[in-house]
Amino acid sequence: MSQIKKLAGETMWYGLSSIAARFINYLLTPYLTYKFTEAAYGEMSIIYAFIPFMNIIFTYGMETAYFRFVNKHDAKQVFSSISISILISTFTFSILLILFHKPLATLLTIQEHTDYLYCALIIIVLDALTTIPFAKLRQDGRPIKFAVIRVVGILINIASIYFFLSICPAWLKENPNHWCNKFYHQDWAVGYVLVANIIQSAFTLLLLSKEFFAFEWKFNATLWKEMILYSMPLIIAGFAGMINETFDRIMLGWWAPVNSLEAAKAEVGIYAACYKLSILITLSVQAFRMGAEPFFFKQAKEKNAPETYARVMKFFVITLCFMFLAVVLYLDIWKHFIQNQSMWVGLKVVPVLLLANMFLGIYYNLSIWYKLGNKTIAGAYITVIGAAITLAINYFFIPYYSYMACAFATFACYGSMMLVSYVWGQKEYPIPYAWKKLSAYIIISVLLYFAHNAIIQFYSIYWFNFLAATLLIGCFAILVFVLEKKEINKLPFIGKRMD
């Protein structure tokens, strides 16, 4: 259990920073849904669906390659070669984006605001330049600095957004000739969200300057070729992964069953706002990935590595089940994070998206088999399968079911990826996962959700709904404790309390 304790410690720091950053950012949801119309929120969501695609291209799998090769080769050579590669490619890709900005704006249905693309490009460049310095912090075991930088960055972002969307308008309302009148335009609200992100990314790069400039101007071409061959399949997997994760917003803007571009953006806005309510599972998955990826590579040298991976999976799935129940059973509370009540019509997608993201988290856990075995092409194949499912379901069903099609496409995509990875992985690198028990936990969680829905149909009073939800979660907690008592007793601190 010492390995799990170490993973828990690292995940706590990486997770706390990621959770704090994402959750603080999540608190922007009520603010932005109050400030923006559905269409404006949808336009912002489309831009932020495009940025991750470019992040994949600009970093081309080098973060994972760094973790893989830094343990096998000279650490300085690996870091320097990757850093130089990222610098050159970032400059090249930026020029290409500038040359093709008009067709891209049309593709994203933001042709009225091509300037948004320039803002997005600056964000993409700055994020690309911080990727490897952040990875170096993780590899060097410096989670506290990692956490501080992440949280400070998001606080700067929030302060900047508030300045542009609330303070500047208030100043101009009191004094139309105020100095901010020289740059501030009321109809550029989405643009100011992007500018706030630029400020955040610039400060983040500044805080990482020591790590960023730690490389030497020494490029090992032979080593770089090995890393590129390793990372190329990860680019395909990453790009396909972004199709699965964010491309549905763009497709919804193209094919939503409405009569105008403005109405289509409103559908995107509703879906994107309701997607935010899957935040707990998304945060848990992200926190786990931050701590688990370097941990799994280091743990691979141990004889009992498969047993450790199986044990980690068990606690991970149990955690996700609790997160699922915490959202769906208290959805009447969570929905108030969306201040624009006209967006509540999309709340029916939340349970589907929560399960989908649970499957994604399990898939990330399963994916260790092909990363350890240098078979990253398998990850590309699996993710491409998921992308094909996403594209097919959205293409055929968005024109009829709007954002509900997007939600079920995400569910089918991640569920398929999870199953394929499990079956394939057990042949290549057998790990003794307790899959029957884990499946039972997930099924029971879903049944408790349906039970809660059935109960509130007969007695729909707020305090009773809350009480029923709490009792159901309590029942699940008791069930887990009874079935996992031996494992829980082995955990540090918690086990001692259970004695």
C-alpha positions in Angstrom: 0.0 0.0 0.0 3.0 2.3 0.3 2.9 2.9 -3.5 -0.7 3.9 -3.3 0.1 6.2 -0.4 2.7 7.9 -2.6 0.4 8.2 -5.5 -2.3 9.6 -3.2 0.1 12.2 -1.9 1.2 13.3 -5.4 -2.4 13.2 -6.7 -3.5 15.3 -3.8 -1.2 18.1 -4.7 -1.7 17.9 -8.4 -5.3 17.2 -7.9 -5.8 20.0 -5.4 -4.2 22.4 -7.8 -6.2 21.1 -10.7 -9.4 20.9 -8.7 -8.8 24.3 -7.2 -8.0 25.9 -10.6 -10.9 24.2 -12.4 -13.4 24.7 -9.6 -12.5 28.3 -9.1 -12.9 28.6 -12.9 -16.1 26.6 -12.6 -17.4 29.4 -10.3 -17.2 31.6 -13.4 -20.1 29.6 -14.8 -22.9 31.4 -12.9 -21.1 34.7 -13.6 -20.7 34.2 -17.3 -24.2 32.6 -17.8 -25.5 35.8 -16.1 -23.5 38.2 -18.2 -23.8 36.4 -21.5 -26.8 35.4 -23.7 -27.1 31.7 -24.7 -25.6 32.7 -28.1 -22.6 34.6 -26.7 -21.9 31.8 -24.3 -22.1 29.4 -27.2 -19.7 31.5 -29.3 -17.2 31.4 -26.4 -17.6 27.7 -26.1 -16.9 27.2 -29.8 -13.6 29.1 -29.4 -12.7 27.0 -26.3 -13.5 23.9 -28.3 -11.0 24.9 -31.0 -8.1 25.8 -28.6 -7.6 22.2 -27.3 -7.3 20.9 -30.9 -4.5 23.3 -31.5 -2.9 22.4 -28.2 -2.6 18.8 -29.5 -0.9 20.0 -32.7 1.4 22.4 -31.0 2.6 19.9 -28.3 2.4 16.7 -30.5 2.6 14.2 -27.7 5.9 15.5 -26.3 4.7 15.7 -22.8 4.1 11.9 -22.6 7.3 11.3 -24.5 9.2 13.4 -21.9 7.9 11.1 -19.1 8.8 8.0 -21.1 12.3 9.0 -22.2 13.5 11.0 -19.2 13.7 7.7 -17.2 15.7 6.0 -20.0 18.1 8.7 -21.3 20.1 11.6 -20.0 17.4 14.0 -18.5 19.1 17.2 -19.7 19.3 15.9 -23.3 15.7 14.9 -23.3 14.5 18.2 -21.9 16.6 20.3 -24.2 15.8 18.4 -27.3 12.1 18.6 -26.6 12.2 22.3 -25.6 14.0 23.3 -28.8 11.6 21.2 -30.9 8.6 22.9 -29.3 10.1 26.4 -29.8 10.6 25.8 -33.5 7.3 24.1 -34.2 5.4 26.7 -32.3 6.7 29.5 -34.5 6.0 27.5 -37.6 2.4 26.5 -36.7 1.7 30.1 -35.6 2.6 31.4 -39.1 0.3 28.8 -40.7 -2.7 29.8 -38.4 -2.2 33.4 -39.3 -2.2 32.7 -43.0 -5.4 30.6 -42.8 -7.3 32.6 -40.2 -10.2 33.5 -42.4 -11.2 30.0 -43.6 -10.8 28.9 -39.9 -13.1 31.6 -38.7 -15.7 30.6 -41.3 -15.4 26.9 -40.3 -15.9 27.8 -36.6 -19.0 30.1 -37.5 -17.3 33.1 -36.0 -16.6 35.0 -39.2 -17.9 38.2 -37.6 -15.1 38.0 -35.1 -11.9 36.8 -36.8 -10.0 38.8 -34.1 -11.0 36.1 -31.6 -8.8 33.7 -33.5 -5.7 35.9 -33.0 -6.5 36.0 -29.3 -6.9 32.2 -29.3 -3.5 31.8 -31.1 -1.7 33.8 -28.4 -3.2 31.5 -25.8 -2.3 28.4 -27.7 1.3 29.6 -28.1 1.8 30.4 -24.5 0.2 27.2 -23.4 2.5 25.2 -25.7 5.5 26.9 -24.2 4.5 26.0 -20.7 3.7 22.3 -21.3 7.2 20.9 -20.9 8.1 23.1 -17.9 5.0 21.9 -16.2 5.9 18.3 -17.1 9.4 18.9 -15.6 7.9 20.0 -12.3 5.8 16.8 -12.2 8.8 14.6 -13.1 11.0 16.3 -10.5 8.4 15.7 -7.9 7.6 19.4 -7.2 3.8 19.4 -6.8 3.7 22.4 -4.5 5.2 24.8 -7.0 3.0 23.2 -9.7 -0.1 23.8 -7.5 0.8 27.4 -6.7 1.4 28.3 -10.3 -1.9 26.7 -11.4 -4.0 28.4 -8.7 -2.3 31.8 -9.1 -2.9 31.7 -12.9 -6.6 31.0 -12.5 -7.0 33.7 -9.9 -5.4 36.2 -12.3 -7.8 35.0 -15.0 -10.8 35.5 -12.9 -9.7 38.9 -11.7 -9.1 39.9 -15.3 -12.5 38.7 -16.5 -14.2 40.6 -13.6 -12.3 43.7 -14.5 -13.3 43.6 -18.1 -16.9 42.5 -17.7 -17.9 44.4 -14.5 -15.5 47.1 -13.4 -14.9 48.7 -16.8 -18.7 48.9 -17.7 -19.3 50.4 -14.2 -16.6 53.0 -14.7 -18.0 54.0 -18.1 -21.5 54.1 -16.7 -20.4 56.7 -14.2 -18.1 58.6 -16.5 -18.4 58.0 -20.3 -15.0 59.8 -20.8 -13.2 57.4 -18.4 -9.7 56.4 -19.6 -10.9 52.8 -20.3 -13.2 54.2 -23.0 -10.1 54.2 -25.2 -10.0 50.4 -25.5 -13.2 49.1 -24.1 -16.1 48.0 -26.4 -19.4 46.7 -24.9 -20.0 44.3 -27.8 -16.6 42.5 -27.4 -17.4 40.6 -24.2 -16.2 37.2 -25.5 -13.0 38.8 -26.6 -12.3 40.1 -23.1 -12.6 36.5 -21.7 -9.9 35.5 -24.2 -7.8 38.5 -23.3 -8.1 37.5 -19.6 -6.8 34.0 -20.6 -3.9 35.6 -22.4 -3.0 37.5 -19.2 -3.2 34.3 -17.2 -1.1 32.3 -19.7 1.6 35.0 -19.8 1.9 35.1 -16.0 2.1 31.3 -15.9 5.0 31.4 -18.4 6.7 34.1 -16.3 6.3 32.0 -13.1 7.7 29.0 -15.0 10.6 31.0 -16.5 13.2 29.1 -14.4 12.0 25.7 -15.8 11.5 27.1 -19.3 15.0 28.4 -19.6 16.6 25.3 -18.0 17.2 23.8 -21.4 20.5 24.0 -23.3 20.9 24.8 -27.0 22.0 21.2 -27.6 19.8 19.2 -29.9 20.1 15.4 -30.0 18.6 14.5 -33.4 18.8 10.8 -32.9 17.0 11.0 -29.6 14.5 13.4 -31.0 13.6 10.9 -33.8 13.0 8.2 -31.2 10.7 10.5 -29.3 8.8 11.6 -32.4 8.2 8.0 -33.4 6.9 7.3 -29.9 4.7 10.4 -29.8 3.3 10.4 -33.4 0.6 7.9 -32.5 -0.2 10.1 -29.4 -0.9 13.0 -31.8 -3.5 10.9 -33.6 -4.9 9.7 -30.3 -4.8 13.2 -28.9 -6.5 14.8 -31.9 -9.1 12.0 -32.0 -9.5 12.5 -28.3 -10.3 16.2 -28.8 -12.9 15.2 -31.4 -14.5 13.1 -28.7 -14.2 15.8 -26.0 -15.0 19.1 -27.6 -15.8 18.8 -31.3 -19.4 18.2 -30.6 -19.8 21.9 -29.8 -18.6 22.8 -33.2 -20.8 20.2 -34.9 -23.8 21.3 -32.9 -23.2 24.8 -34.2 -23.3 23.4 -37.8 -26.2 21.0 -37.6 -28.5 22.0 -34.7 -32.2 21.7 -35.7 -32.8 25.5 -35.6 -33.4 28.2 -38.2 -30.6 30.6 -37.7 -26.9 30.8 -36.8 -27.7 32.7 -33.6 -30.1 30.0 -32.5 -27.5 27.3 -33.2 -25.0 29.1 -31.0 -27.7 29.3 -28.3 -28.0 25.5 -28.5 -24.2 25.3 -28.1 -24.4 27.6 -25.1 -27.1 25.5 -23.4 -25.1 22.3 -23.9 -21.8 23.8 -22.9 -23.3 25.3 -19.7 -24.9 22.0 -18.7 -21.7 20.1 -19.5 -20.1 22.1 -16.7 -22.2 20.2 -14.2 -20.1 17.1 -14.9 -17.2 19.0 -13.3 -16.7 16.7 -10.3 -15.9 13.6 -12.3 -13.9 15.7 -14.8 -11.8 17.1 -12.0 -11.3 13.7 -10.4 -10.1 12.3 -13.7 -7.8 15.2 -14.4 -6.3 15.0 -10.9 -5.7 11.3 -11.2 -4.0 11.7 -14.6 -1.6 14.3 -13.2 -0.4 12.1 -10.4 -0.8 8.7 -12.1 1.1 9.1 -15.4 4.6 9.6 -13.9 3.7 7.2 -11.0 2.7 4.3 -13.4 6.0 4.6 -15.4 8.1 4.5 -12.2 6.0 1.7 -10.7 6.5 -0.5 -13.9 9.9 -1.6 -12.6 8.3 -3.3 -9.5 7.3 -7.0 -9.5 3.8 -6.4 -8.1 3.0 -3.6 -10.6 -0.1 -5.3 -12.0 -1.6 -5.8 -8.6 -0.9 -2.2 -7.7 -2.6 -1.0 -10.9 -5.6 -3.1 -10.2 -5.9 -1.8 -6.6 -5.6 1.8 -7.9 -8.4 1.2 -10.4 -10.7 -0.1 -7.7 -10.4 3.0 -5.5 -10.6 5.2 -8.5 -13.9 3.7 -9.7 -15.3 3.9 -6.2 -14.4 7.5 -6.1 -16.0 8.2 -9.4 -19.2 6.5 -8.3 -19.5 8.7 -5.3 -18.9 11.8 -7.5 -21.6 10.6 -9.9 -24.1 10.3 -7.1 -23.1 13.6 -5.6 -24.1 15.4 -8.8 -27.1 13.6 -10.0 -28.8 13.2 -6.7 -28.3 16.9 -5.8 -28.9 18.2 -9.3 -31.5 20.7 -8.0 -28.7 22.4 -6.1 -26.1 22.2 -8.8 -28.3 23.7 -11.5 -28.2 27.1 -9.7 -24.6 27.4 -10.9 -26.2 28.2 -14.2 -27.7 31.6 -13.6 -29.5 31.9 -16.9 -32.6 29.7 -16.1 -33.4 29.3 -19.8 -30.4 27.1 -20.0 -31.9 24.6 -17.5 -33.8 23.0 -20.3 -30.5 21.1 -21.1 -30.1 19.5 -17.6 -31.2 16.2 -18.9 -27.8 15.7 -20.5 -26.0 15.8 -17.2 -26.4 12.1 -16.0 -25.4 10.9 -19.4 -22.3 13.1 -19.5 -21.3 12.1 -16.0 -21.3 8.4 -17.0 -19.5 9.2 -20.2 -16.7 10.9 -18.3 -16.6 8.1 -15.8 -15.9 5.7 -18.7 -13.2 8.1 -19.9 -11.5 8.1 -16.5 -11.5 4.3 -16.5 -10.0 4.3 -20.0 -7.2 6.6 -18.9 -6.5 4.1 -16.1 -6.5 1.2 -18.5 -4.3 2.9 -21.1 -1.2 2.2 -19.1 -0.7 -1.1 -20.9 0.1 0.4 -24.3 2.2 3.3 -22.8 4.4 0.9 -20.9 4.8 -1.4 -23.8 5.7 1.4 -26.3 2.6 0.5 -28.3 1.1 4.0 -28.4 -0.3 3.2 -31.8 -2.8 1.1 -30.0 -4.0 4.2 -28.2 -4.3 5.9 -31.5 -6.5 3.1 -32.9 -8.7 3.0 -29.9 -9.2 6.8 -29.8 -9.9 6.9 -33.6 -12.6 4.3 -33.0 -14.1 6.6 -30.4 -13.8 9.6 -32.8 -15.6 7.7 -35.5 -18.4 6.8 -33.2 -18.6 10.5 -32.1 -18.7 11.8 -35.6 -21.2 9.2 -36.8 -23.7 9.7 -34.0 -23.5 13.5 -34.1 -23.8 13.6 -37.9 -26.9 11.4 -38.0 -28.7 12.5 -34.9 -27.9 16.2 -34.1 -30.3 17.4 -36.8 -33.1 15.5 -34.9 -32.1 15.5 -31.2 -29.7 18.5 -30.9 -27.5 18.4 -27.8 -29.0 15.2 -26.6 -27.3 13.5 -29.5 -24.0 15.0 -28.4 -24.4 13.7 -24.9 -25.2 10.1 -26.1 -22.4 10.3 -28.7 -20.0 11.1 -25.9 -21.4 8.2 -23.8 -21.1 5.7 -26.6 -17.6 6.9 -27.6 -16.0 6.7 -24.1 -17.8 3.5 -23.3 -16.5 1.8 -26.5 -13.0 3.1 -25.9 -13.1 1.7 -22.3 -14.3 -1.8 -23.4 -11.8 -2.0 -26.4 -8.9 -1.0 -24.2 -9.8 -3.5 -21.5 -10.1 -6.5 -23.8 -7.0 -5.6 -25.8 -5.0 -4.7 -22.8 -5.7 -7.9 -21.0 -4.2 -9.8 -23.9 -1.0 -7.7 -24.0 -0.5 -6.8 -20.4 -2.8 -8.8 -18.0 -3.8 -6.9 -14.9 -6.1 -8.5 -12.3 -8.9 -5.9 -12.3 -11.9 -6.8 -10.2 -14.1 -6.0 -13.2 -17.2 -7.7 -11.9 -17.2 -5.8 -8.7 -16.4 -2.5 -10.4 -19.2 -3.0 -12.9 -21.5 -3.7 -10.0 -20.6 -0.4 -8.3 -21.3 1.5 -11.5 -24.6 -0.3 -12.1 -25.7 0.2 -8.5 -24.9 4.0 -8.8 -27.1 4.3 -11.9 -29.9 2.3 -10.2 -29.8 4.6 -7.2 -30.1 7.6 -9.5 -33.3 6.0 -11.1 -34.6 5.2 -7.6 -34.2 8.8 -6.6 -36.0 10.0 -9.7 -38.8 7.6 -8.9 -39.1 8.7 -5.3 -39.3 12.4 -6.1 -42.0 11.8 -8.7 -44.3 10.9 -5.8 -43.2 13.4 -3.3 -41.4 16.3 -4.9 -40.5 18.6 -2.0 -37.1 20.2 -1.8 -36.1 19.0 1.7 -37.5 15.5 1.0 -35.5 15.3 -2.2 -32.3 16.3 -0.3 -33.0 13.8 2.5 -33.7 11.0 0.0 -30.5 11.8 -1.9 -28.4 11.8 1.3 -29.9 8.4 2.5 -29.1 6.8 -0.9 -25.5 8.0 -0.9 -25.3 6.7 2.7 -26.5 3.3 1.6 -23.9 3.2 -1.2 -21.2 4.2 1.3 -22.2 1.4 3.7 -22.2 -1.1 0.8 -18.7 -0.1 -0.2 -17.4 -0.3 3.3 -18.8 -3.8 3.8 -17.4 -5.1 0.6 -14.0 -3.3 0.8 -13.4 -3.4 4.6 -10.2 -5.4 4.3 -8.8 -3.0 1.7 -9.9 0.1 3.6 -8.2 -1.2 6.8 -4.9 -1.3 4.9 -5.1 2.3 3.9 -2.8 4.7 5.9 -4.7 6.8 8.5 -8.1 5.7 7.4 -7.5 2.1 8.3 -6.3 3.1 11.7 -9.5 5.0 12.3 -11.5 2.0 11.3 -9.8 -0.3 13.8 
